[in-house]
Amino acid sequence: MGVDVREDDWLPRLAGVDAVVNAAGILREHGSDHFDNVHHRAPLALFRACRSAGIRRVVQLSALGDPADGEFIASKHRGDGALLELDLDAIVLRPSIVYSAAGSYGGTSLLRALAALPGVLLLPEGGAQRLQPVALEDLGTLLVAALDTPVTSREPFEVVGPDVLMLSDYLRCWRSWLGSAPALEIRIPSALVRSGAALGEFVGRGPLGLTMLRMLERGNVGRPDAWARLRDEFGVAPRALDHVLATTPAQTQDRWHARLYFALPALRLSFALLWVGSGLIGLSAPVAAVESMSREGPLALDSAVGLARLTGAADLLLGVLCLSRWQPKWVLAAMLAMLVGYTLSIGVLWPRHWFDPLGGLAKNIPLIIALCVLLAIEDRR
């Protein structure tokens, strides 16, 4: 998919528009979605189109941080600077970490999951990193106010809550909100944290990466007057985290989501490895082993060996695709279909396997249910 980086790309879309809010952003680069395209070149084309179309009010939703922390922040701030140089009634909002008691995604889901671990609270580098979280609902109120008020400024607004919290305090607040008992707090060494961030960077998925780590280590906080400036200019005073959580009790689905955050990828990985192992066994199993398993069945030995090799190849392929996260819904559905097919065909052709003392065939039933669960929750957004 291309990125619209020319003014003419945007002009037809602005007919009848009175004001523009740009909230486009990516945490990872993929294909043509490069940081500079999404955060700088395309927004600049949109802003210039606004000027040509006579649209004065433009609000840019950016991010709080230091450009030295990585291209994610650097490109965001280049886009901010390009907007503020144009003859527009522009407002740039740079929020710290944004959370909501009504749901989570990305980095906020990861932090909730850390807070919900059973029995322990893992604190990266001791949890002394500083942040100034702001509620999503307060950010939304601020965006509306930015559209309705005559405020303009060539200086970005840092959008922060009233309190500077250490990461450890932030996690304790969420742990209490989720209804988890106080836990043993374990300091995760810096080397291990950096290794995890480097792995997240290499994998290229999820919120964990070197840029996010650098932002946390530097401290994702605003200037001392940032909160008061929002209140005075827009009449919006973002609320403290403990107040937001106290007025919005956690629901069962909140606890489920936080507690399953790490469990579900582990379950998916275990299925992928099981399929890879099954495939390798099917492709390499000795003829004598196939004969032993298929005796008293309707298939001739040659047919049974051929079927073992064919299904082994299919298992191996699906296991590798599951590991790579290629078209996950289709791959999981194919794995489920194969597992159901195995269970029914073996159960009918060789019914003695139902009575295996180790429950070989019966174990497929919980595996089928677990695959159904993975399929049901594959849509994360």
Protein Blocks (a to p, Z undefined) as FASTA:
>chain_A
ZZdfbfklmmmmmgoiabdcdfbdcfbdehjlcfklmmmmmmmmmmmmmmmnopabdcdd
ddeddfklomklmmmmmmmmmmmmpccddddddddddddfkbcehjlmmmmmmmmpghia
cdeehipaccddddfklmmmmmmmmmmpccdcfbdcddddfbdcdfklmmmmmmmmnopa
cdddddddfklmmmmmmmmmmnopajbdfklmmmmmnopaddfklmmmmmmmnopacddf
klmmmmmccdfklmmmmmmmmmmmmmmmmmmmmmmmmmmmmmmgcfklmmmmmgoiabdf
klmmmmmmmmmmmmmmmmmmmmnopakllmmmmmmmmmmmmmmmmmmmmmmlmmgmnlmm
mmmmmmmmmmmmmmmmmpmZZ
